[in-house]
């Protein structure tokens, strides 16, 4: 009888334990897998694309004179547009978990990069060398602003090279 009484008294405890909610399941793994770390991504994706914009319109002054460089053919304009589009779309990949450094200033800086790359893309579509040059300057400033906050050693290295 005592055993039955104990069981009867413990039954509500067992019921509470059994009714306790199970912990929520772990979130599913993202459907993507990044291959490059941030440094490699910058080196292999962002930098070459930025160079494609920056090198497309410029003035070169030498002892022989001044040379204005700008795209002349449809293929050259398409290459500039492609470089700008690569920067704009690759900026989205900078927002992925594992690459994003925070959810505030980093995201703002990356959105600025996206916006300036889009300006370069539109300038290339319009075949407007001055607008490409200006947008390239804005891309540079977006990169520089981010580097000052998140990779100050890059600015230090750049300054050392200039000296």
Buried (B, 14 or more C-beta within 10 A) or exposed (E): EEEEEEEEEEEEEEEEEEEEEEEEEEEEEEEEEBEEEBEEBBEEBBEEBBEBBBEBBEEEEEEEEEEEEBBEEEEBBEBBBBBBBBBBBBBEBBBEEEBBBEEEEBBEBBBBBBBBBBBBBBBBBEBBBEBBBBBBBBBBEBBEBBBEEBBEEBEEEEEEEEE
